[in-house]
Amino acid sequence: MKIDKKLIIPILFLFLGVFSSQAHPFYVSLCQVDYNEQNHSLEIAVKIFADDLLVVLADEGHDKLYLGEEKENAHTDEYIFAYLQEKLRFKVNSQAVQTNFVGKEMEKDVVWIYLEVEDVAELNTMDVSCNLLTDAFSDQSNIVQVTKNGEIKNLLLSKRTTQGTLNFAD
């Protein structure tokens, strides 16, 4: 489902408030994709509640990760990247693309995960398939925001609607 540009600011304020609270009654992730025309790449930042991410990783058999702590498991980044590769996929101009893991950082009770797609000569359309956390949380919402040359397009995905297409060709 596409989101009207006029609605994005109120939605972002709502979700920023949700992300800043200790207990979160809503299950939501944010995926920001910026097309870097100069580097011909997609710069991707995924924001997920750390405790929710730990739940799905534990469901896959990866427990005792100690995310963001000094004793963090040495394989945590591998597990997170493998999970994202399975649950978050992109096609650019109808061609599947591979993401590269850049890194992650903790911000209070959320984790930012950074990915990159290289060799994107032009961005006309983007197909997004995202079912992050939907196996563990039936009411999970995943917001995808894609920016190209200042133009912002959005998708709101969920367990019922896991895919969407954004068109930047005029």
ROTORVEX-637388 format. One line per field, with one value per residue: residue in three letters; y, x, z of N, C-alpha, C in turn; residue number from 1. Coordinates in Angstrom, 2 decimals, padded with zeros to 5 digits, always signed. Layout:
! residues N
res	c(ALA|...)
n_y	c(Y|...)
n_x	c(X|...)
n_z	c(Z|...)
ca_y	c(Y|...)
ca_x	c(X|...)
ca_z	c(Z|...)
c_y	c(Y|...)
c_x	c(X|...)
c_z	c(Z|...)
n	c(NUM|...)
! end
This chain:
! residues 170
res	c(MET|LYS|ILE|ASP|LYS|LYS|LEU|ILE|ILE|PRO|ILE|LEU|PHE|LEU|PHE|LEU|GLY|VAL|PHE|SER|SER|GLN|ALA|HIS|PRO|PHE|TYR|VAL|SER|LEU|CYS|GLN|VAL|ASP|TYR|ASN|GLU|GLN|ASN|HIS|SER|LEU|GLU|ILE|ALA|VAL|LYS|ILE|PHE|ALA|ASP|ASP|LEU|LEU|VAL|VAL|LEU|ALA|ASP|GLU|GLY|HIS|ASP|LYS|LEU|TYR|LEU|GLY|GLU|GLU|LYS|GLU|ASN|ALA|HIS|THR|ASP|GLU|TYR|ILE|PHE|ALA|TYR|LEU|GLN|GLU|LYS|LEU|ARG|PHE|LYS|VAL|ASN|SER|GLN|ALA|VAL|GLN|THR|ASN|PHE|VAL|GLY|LYS|GLU|MET|GLU|LYS|ASP|VAL|VAL|TRP|ILE|TYR|LEU|GLU|VAL|GLU|ASP|VAL|ALA|GLU|LEU|ASN|THR|MET|ASP|VAL|SER|CYS|ASN|LEU|LEU|THR|ASP|ALA|PHE|SER|ASP|GLN|SER|ASN|ILE|VAL|GLN|VAL|THR|LYS|ASN|GLY|GLU|ILE|LYS|ASN|LEU|LEU|LEU|SER|LYS|ARG|THR|THR|GLN|GLY|THR|LEU|ASN|PHE|ALA|ASP)
n_y	c(-001.16|+002.17|+005.20|+008.36|+011.36|+013.51|+012.33|+011.22|+012.73|+013.02|+010.25|+009.52|+011.04|+009.74|+007.14|+007.73|+008.50|+006.07|+004.55|+005.78|+005.15|+003.10|+000.61|-000.93|-000.78|-001.13|-002.89|-002.26|-001.57|+000.37|+001.08|+002.74|+003.84|+005.20|+006.50|+006.84|+008.72|+009.62|+007.67|+005.48|+003.69|+002.03|+003.12|+001.76|+001.85|+000.20|+000.21|-001.31|-002.58|-003.69|-005.79|-007.14|-008.04|-009.78|-011.74|-012.96|-013.89|-015.68|-017.52|-018.68|-020.16|-018.78|-017.75|-016.01|-013.73|-011.21|-008.55|-005.47|-005.35|-005.61|-008.27|-009.26|-011.73|-013.04|-013.73|-012.36|-010.25|-011.71|-013.40|-011.54|-010.31|-012.53|-013.05|-010.66|-010.84|-012.91|-011.94|-009.36|-008.08|-006.77|-005.52|-003.85|-001.98|-004.25|-006.23|-008.53|-007.62|-007.76|-007.31|-005.76|-006.13|-003.46|-002.49|-002.07|-000.29|+000.55|+002.28|+003.43|+001.52|+000.41|-000.98|+000.04|-001.03|-001.26|-001.40|-001.97|-001.57|-002.10|-000.81|+000.32|+001.66|+003.21|+004.24|+003.38|+001.84|+000.19|-002.84|-004.13|-006.57|-007.39|-008.95|-008.60|-009.62|-010.54|-013.20|-013.61|-011.59|-010.88|-008.47|-006.82|-004.00|-002.73|-000.10|+001.29|+003.55|+005.29|+007.26|+009.32|+011.65|+013.68|+013.14|+011.43|+008.27|+005.94|+002.85|+000.84|-002.02|-005.31|-008.32|-009.25|-007.82|-008.06|-007.14|-004.57|-002.00|+000.69|+003.52|+005.49|+006.50|+008.95)
n_x	c(+000.85|+000.64|+001.72|+000.36|+002.15|+001.55|+000.78|+003.03|+004.62|+002.96|+002.77|+005.45|+006.05|+004.37|+005.52|+008.14|+007.71|+006.80|+009.14|+010.76|+009.78|+009.79|+008.33|+006.73|+003.70|+003.11|+004.18|+006.73|+008.86|+011.37|+012.52|+014.83|+015.73|+018.13|+018.87|+021.97|+023.10|+025.57|+027.43|+026.28|+024.65|+022.57|+021.78|+021.02|+019.14|+018.01|+015.70|+014.99|+013.25|+015.29|+014.73|+012.67|+013.97|+015.79|+014.03|+013.11|+015.52|+016.25|+014.20|+015.15|+017.18|+019.34|+020.35|+021.29|+022.77|+023.40|+023.05|+024.46|+025.91|+028.94|+029.76|+028.80|+027.84|+030.17|+029.24|+026.93|+026.43|+026.55|+024.30|+022.23|+022.46|+022.00|+019.34|+018.10|+018.67|+017.01|+014.45|+014.11|+014.01|+015.04|+014.24|+015.58|+014.57|+013.29|+015.20|+016.69|+018.61|+021.63|+022.29|+024.80|+026.31|+026.90|+027.11|+026.13|+024.38|+023.58|+020.82|+019.54|+016.78|+016.61|+017.93|+020.01|+020.55|+022.80|+022.92|+024.04|+023.62|+025.38|+026.45|+024.16|+023.00|+020.83|+017.74|+014.64|+012.37|+011.41|+011.01|+009.88|+010.17|+009.16|+009.11|+009.83|+010.01|+007.37|+006.71|+006.91|+005.36|+002.17|+000.88|+002.78|+004.16|+005.82|+007.57|+008.63|+010.76|+011.76|+014.18|+014.95|+016.87|+015.74|+013.05|+010.53|+009.23|+006.88|+006.11|+003.80|+004.03|+002.98|+002.05|-000.04|+000.27|+003.06|+004.63|+005.57|+005.62|+007.54|+007.56|+009.76|+010.13|+009.18)
n_z	c(+000.00|-000.88|+000.65|+001.13|+000.56|+002.22|+004.54|+005.68|+007.52|+009.93|+010.47|+010.83|+013.14|+014.95|+014.96|+015.74|+018.32|+019.31|+018.98|+020.86|+023.31|+026.30|+026.70|+024.06|+022.51|+019.89|+017.00|+014.96|+012.19|+010.56|+007.38|+005.66|+002.51|+000.52|-002.59|-003.91|-006.22|-007.13|-006.24|-007.34|-005.83|-003.36|-000.23|+002.76|+005.70|+008.48|+011.04|+014.03|+016.87|+019.42|+021.25|+019.94|+017.64|+018.82|+019.71|+017.28|+016.28|+018.28|+017.93|+015.65|+016.61|+017.59|+020.35|+023.40|+022.53|+023.43|+022.50|+021.73|+024.06|+026.05|+026.07|+023.68|+021.36|+019.05|+016.55|+016.05|+014.15|+011.73|+012.03|+012.15|+009.61|+007.92|+008.61|+007.72|+004.96|+004.26|+004.91|+003.89|+000.83|-002.34|-005.59|-008.29|-010.94|-011.94|-011.54|-009.36|-006.52|-004.58|-001.16|+000.87|+004.02|+006.14|+008.74|+012.24|+014.83|+018.20|+019.59|+022.26|+022.91|+020.40|+017.36|+014.76|+011.55|+008.95|+005.46|+002.06|-001.44|-004.28|-007.52|-008.88|-011.50|-012.36|-010.94|-011.49|-010.92|-007.90|-006.37|-003.40|-000.96|+002.13|+005.12|+007.77|+011.09|+011.09|+011.47|+014.19|+015.31|+014.79|+014.29|+013.22|+011.58|+008.74|+007.66|+004.68|+003.26|+000.50|-001.08|-003.77|-005.35|-003.69|-003.90|-002.24|-001.58|-000.25|+001.43|+003.20|+004.80|+005.84|+007.65|+006.07|+003.69|+002.07|+000.04|-002.29|-004.85|-006.01|-008.08|-009.84|-012.29|-014.59)
ca_y	c(+000.00|+003.40|+006.20|+009.73|+012.17|+014.38|+011.54|+010.69|+013.47|+012.54|+008.86|+009.49|+011.51|+008.66|+006.04|+008.20|+008.40|+004.65|+004.08|+006.36|+004.69|+001.89|-000.50|-000.52|-001.52|-001.33|-003.57|-001.53|-001.34|+001.42|+000.82|+003.93|+003.56|+006.41|+006.25|+007.72|+008.78|+009.81|+006.40|+004.42|+002.70|+002.20|+003.12|+001.27|+001.85|-000.50|+000.48|-002.37|-002.73|-004.72|-006.96|-007.88|-008.72|-010.90|-012.78|-013.72|-014.60|-016.82|-018.50|-019.36|-020.90|-017.90|-017.06|-015.52|-012.87|-010.05|-007.46|-004.16|-005.45|-005.94|-009.70|-009.62|-012.89|-012.66|-014.06|-011.63|-009.56|-012.73|-013.86|-010.43|-010.16|-013.68|-012.84|-009.60|-011.33|-013.77|-011.26|-008.05|-008.25|-005.66|-005.59|-002.54|-002.07|-005.65|-007.14|-008.76|-007.09|-008.30|-006.31|-005.97|-005.67|-002.38|-002.46|-001.82|+000.47|+000.60|+003.59|+003.09|+000.19|+000.01|-001.22|+000.49|-001.95|-000.57|-002.25|-001.22|-002.26|-001.41|-000.92|+000.67|+002.75|+004.06|+003.75|+003.73|+001.16|-000.66|-003.81|-004.43|-007.66|-007.21|-009.57|-008.54|-009.84|-010.92|-014.56|-013.55|-010.58|-010.83|-007.09|-006.09|-003.12|-002.40|+001.10|+001.40|+004.90|+005.34|+008.62|+009.51|+013.07|+014.46|+012.60|+010.39|+007.37|+005.10|+001.66|+000.31|-003.46|-006.05|-009.76|-009.44|-007.21|-008.12|-006.65|-003.35|-001.45|+002.15|+003.93|+006.79|+006.93|+009.87)
ca_x	c(+000.00|+001.41|+001.31|+000.34|+003.25|+001.02|+000.60|+004.29|+005.08|+002.27|+003.10|+006.79|+005.97|+003.78|+006.46|+009.28|+007.26|+006.78|+010.52|+011.43|+009.20|+010.41|+007.49|+006.09|+002.49|+003.05|+005.34|+007.00|+010.24|+011.52|+013.59|+015.08|+016.60|+018.52|+019.62|+023.13|+023.35|+027.00|+028.13|+025.49|+024.37|+021.45|+022.21|+019.85|+019.19|+016.84|+015.54|+014.16|+013.37|+016.29|+014.13|+011.92|+014.96|+016.32|+013.00|+013.11|+016.80|+016.17|+013.33|+015.98|+018.21|+020.46|+020.07|+022.45|+023.55|+023.82|+023.11|+024.83|+026.65|+030.37|+029.93|+028.01|+028.30|+030.98|+028.53|+025.66|+026.27|+026.24|+022.93|+021.34|+022.53|+021.31|+017.90|+017.67|+018.71|+015.84|+013.18|+014.06|+014.59|+014.80|+014.50|+015.73|+014.26|+012.89|+016.33|+017.03|+019.91|+022.20|+022.70|+026.02|+026.21|+027.85|+027.32|+024.95|+024.63|+022.48|+020.31|+018.61|+016.20|+016.51|+019.18|+020.08|+021.35|+023.13|+023.19|+024.30|+023.55|+026.30|+026.25|+022.80|+023.23|+019.63|+016.61|+013.34|+011.38|+011.92|+010.11|+010.32|+009.52|+009.60|+008.31|+010.59|+009.35|+005.96|+006.51|+006.79|+004.38|+001.16|+000.49|+003.98|+004.13|+007.14|+007.52|+009.76|+010.81|+012.82|+014.44|+015.78|+016.96|+014.82|+011.69|+010.33|+008.08|+006.72|+005.26|+003.46|+003.90|+002.58|+001.94|-000.99|+000.82|+004.50|+005.35|+005.08|+006.47|+007.63|+007.93|+010.40|+010.17|+008.06)
ca_z	c(+000.00|-000.94|+001.63|+000.63|+001.12|+003.27|+005.76|+006.19|+008.70|+011.14|+010.72|+011.40|+014.53|+015.72|+015.14|+016.52|+019.71|+019.65|+019.10|+022.01|+024.57|+026.83|+026.28|+022.81|+022.22|+018.45|+016.43|+013.73|+011.78|+009.55|+006.43|+004.84|+001.38|-000.20|-003.82|-004.03|-007.66|-007.36|-006.03|-007.97|-004.80|-002.44|+001.16|+003.46|+007.16|+009.02|+012.48|+014.61|+018.31|+019.71|+021.89|+018.92|+016.80|+019.59|+019.73|+016.03|+016.16|+019.20|+017.27|+014.65|+017.32|+017.95|+021.60|+024.15|+021.65|+024.22|+021.53|+022.24|+025.31|+025.88|+025.81|+022.50|+020.61|+017.90|+015.31|+016.02|+012.86|+010.72|+012.22|+011.77|+008.16|+007.32|+008.81|+006.81|+003.58|+004.07|+005.15|+003.25|-000.51|-003.26|-007.02|-008.90|-012.37|-012.13|-011.33|-007.96|-006.13|-003.34|-000.17|+001.63|+005.41|+006.43|+010.19|+013.08|+016.05|+019.15|+019.99|+023.34|+022.79|+019.00|+016.64|+013.37|+010.74|+007.70|+004.30|+000.83|-002.73|-005.19|-008.97|-009.29|-012.45|-012.42|-010.14|-012.07|-010.09|-006.84|-005.77|-002.05|-000.24|+003.52|+006.17|+009.01|+012.38|+010.98|+011.99|+015.65|+015.73|+013.72|+014.01|+012.82|+010.41|+008.24|+006.82|+003.76|+002.70|-000.51|-001.53|-004.97|-005.71|-002.88|-004.03|-001.25|-001.79|+000.93|+001.46|+004.51|+004.59|+007.03|+007.41|+004.97|+002.47|+002.28|-001.13|-002.93|-005.90|-006.09|-009.43|-009.90|-013.69|-014.87)
c_y	c(+001.23|+004.40|+007.57|+010.54|+013.04|+013.64|+011.13|+011.41|+013.04|+011.09|+008.76|+009.98|+010.42|+007.58|+006.47|+008.15|+006.96|+004.15|+004.62|+005.88|+003.38|+000.65|-000.06|-001.39|-001.79|-002.04|-002.97|-001.51|-000.24|+001.07|+002.04|+003.56|+004.87|+006.01|+007.29|+007.70|+008.89|+008.49|+005.22|+003.30|+003.03|+002.10|+002.85|+001.28|+001.25|-000.27|-000.52|-002.32|-003.91|-005.96|-007.79|-008.65|-009.92|-012.06|-013.62|-014.47|-015.81|-017.91|-019.28|-020.11|-020.08|-017.13|-016.68|-014.68|-011.64|-008.82|-006.13|-004.17|-005.79|-007.39|-010.17|-010.79|-012.45|-012.90|-013.28|-010.94|-010.53|-013.17|-012.78|-010.28|-011.30|-013.52|-011.77|-010.06|-012.19|-012.97|-009.91|-008.15|-007.11|-006.10|-004.15|-002.70|-003.53|-006.66|-007.28|-008.23|-007.70|-007.15|-006.75|-005.42|-004.63|-002.33|-002.25|-000.95|+000.49|+002.04|+003.33|+001.67|-000.26|-000.23|-000.71|-000.48|-001.30|-001.56|-001.37|-002.15|-001.44|-001.61|-000.72|+001.90|+003.74|+003.41|+004.27|+003.11|+000.36|-001.53|-004.17|-005.58|-007.61|-007.91|-009.70|-008.72|-010.34|-012.35|-014.55|-012.63|-010.38|-009.42|-006.20|-005.25|-002.78|-001.23|+001.13|+002.79|+004.95|+006.77|+008.59|+010.99|+013.92|+014.01|+011.40|+009.59|+006.38|+003.89|+001.33|-001.16|-004.13|-007.53|-010.05|-008.92|-007.11|-007.53|-005.37|-002.88|+000.07|+002.51|+005.34|+007.30|+007.82|+009.82)
c_x	c(+000.90|+000.83|+001.40|+001.43|+002.78|+000.88|+001.91|+004.76|+004.32|+002.60|+004.49|+006.80|+005.39|+004.81|+007.73|+008.93|+007.23|+008.20|+011.19|+010.86|+009.86|+009.62|+006.76|+004.88|+002.31|+004.31|+005.59|+008.50|+010.23|+012.72|+013.71|+016.09|+016.87|+019.32|+020.72|+023.55|+024.84|+027.77|+027.43|+025.20|+023.08|+022.03|+020.98|+020.10|+017.89|+016.83|+014.53|+014.33|+014.30|+015.66|+013.32|+012.86|+015.53|+015.32|+013.06|+014.42|+016.84|+015.28|+014.09|+017.15|+019.42|+020.12|+021.39|+023.37|+024.08|+024.04|+023.41|+025.60|+028.11|+030.59|+029.09|+028.66|+029.03|+030.27|+027.22|+025.43|+025.91|+024.79|+021.93|+021.31|+021.81|+019.80|+017.39|+017.68|+017.50|+014.54|+013.02|+014.79|+014.15|+015.03|+014.57|+015.55|+014.03|+014.02|+016.62|+018.44|+020.33|+022.59|+024.02|+025.81|+027.30|+028.15|+026.02|+025.36|+023.37|+022.12|+019.20|+018.09|+015.98|+017.90|+019.02|+021.01|+021.55|+023.54|+023.48|+024.12|+024.41|+025.86|+024.80|+022.93|+022.06|+018.55|+015.32|+012.20|+012.10|+010.79|+010.70|+009.49|+010.06|+008.62|+009.12|+009.66|+007.91|+005.69|+006.27|+005.66|+003.37|+000.73|+001.68|+003.71|+005.56|+007.01|+008.79|+009.67|+012.02|+012.93|+015.36|+015.72|+015.93|+013.37|+011.55|+009.08|+008.08|+005.84|+004.98|+003.15|+003.60|+002.55|+001.00|-000.46|+002.33|+005.31|+004.72|+006.09|+006.39|+008.16|+008.51|+010.52|+008.97|+007.67)
c_z	c(+000.00|+000.06|+000.97|+001.33|+002.27|+004.60|+006.40|+007.44|+009.95|+011.48|+011.35|+012.84|+015.43|+016.01|+015.87|+018.00|+020.18|+019.86|+020.35|+023.34|+025.01|+026.41|+025.02|+022.51|+020.73|+018.00|+015.08|+013.47|+010.73|+008.69|+005.53|+003.76|+000.66|-001.43|-003.91|-005.50|-007.97|-007.25|-006.71|-006.97|-004.05|-001.04|+002.01|+004.96|+007.67|+010.53|+013.05|+016.13|+018.60|+020.33|+020.90|+018.00|+017.53|+019.66|+018.46|+015.82|+017.08|+018.61|+016.20|+015.28|+017.73|+019.22|+022.28|+023.26|+022.37|+023.33|+022.20|+023.55|+025.03|+025.52|+024.62|+021.77|+019.35|+016.56|+015.14|+014.67|+011.75|+010.81|+011.79|+010.25|+007.46|+007.44|+007.84|+005.35|+003.26|+004.07|+004.45|+001.91|-001.42|-004.70|-007.51|-010.39|-012.77|-011.97|-009.84|-007.68|-004.79|-002.43|+000.47|+003.03|+005.64|+007.92|+010.93|+014.24|+016.90|+019.44|+020.99|+023.15|+021.35|+018.43|+015.22|+012.65|+009.38|+006.62|+003.10|-000.36|-003.68|-006.64|-009.40|-010.19|-012.48|-011.56|-010.76|-011.27|-009.02|-006.32|-004.41|-001.51|+001.18|+004.46|+007.45|+010.21|+012.29|+011.45|+013.49|+016.11|+014.60|+013.36|+013.64|+011.57|+010.03|+007.26|+005.97|+003.13|+001.75|-001.03|-002.75|-005.34|-004.97|-002.97|-003.10|-001.59|-000.63|+000.67|+002.93|+004.30|+005.93|+006.71|+006.24|+003.64|+002.65|+001.13|-001.66|-003.95|-005.86|-007.46|-009.39|-011.32|-013.98|-016.32)
n	c(1|2|3|4|5|6|7|8|9|10|11|12|13|14|15|16|17|18|19|20|21|22|23|24|25|26|27|28|29|30|31|32|33|34|35|36|37|38|39|40|41|42|43|44|45|46|47|48|49|50|51|52|53|54|55|56|57|58|59|60|61|62|63|64|65|66|67|68|69|70|71|72|73|74|75|76|77|78|79|80|81|82|83|84|85|86|87|88|89|90|91|92|93|94|95|96|97|98|99|100|101|102|103|104|105|106|107|108|109|110|111|112|113|114|115|116|117|118|119|120|121|122|123|124|125|126|127|128|129|130|131|132|133|134|135|136|137|138|139|140|141|142|143|144|145|146|147|148|149|150|151|152|153|154|155|156|157|158|159|160|161|162|163|164|165|166|167|168|169|170)
! end
